[in-house]
């Protein structure tokens, strides 16, 4: 239990970064969708 408690606080910091990371992966996903659209726009312009 003591180890679990120690891991709790230690896991809390790592858990916080993952939360912001979740939005990050979502942003890349949206960027991925936008990336194809962006290259397509320049291609159409050309």
GIBEL-V770161 format. One record per backbone hydrogen bond with DSSP energy under -1.0 kcal/mol. CO is the residue of the C=O (numbers start at 1). NH is the residue of the N-H. Records with the same first field share a line. If there is no record, write none. Layout:
CO = NH + NH
This chain:
1 = 5
2 = 6
3 = 7
4 = 8
5 = 9
6 = 10
7 = 11
8 = 12
9 = 13
10 = 14
11 = 15
12 = 16
13 = 17
14 = 18
15 = 19
16 = 20
17 = 21
18 = 22
19 = 23
20 = 24
21 = 25
22 = 26
23 = 27
24 = 28
25 = 29
26 = 30
27 = 31
28 = 32
29 = 33
30 = 34
31 = 35
32 = 36
33 = 37
34 = 38
35 = 39
36 = 40
37 = 41
38 = 42
39 = 43
40 = 44
41 = 45
42 = 46
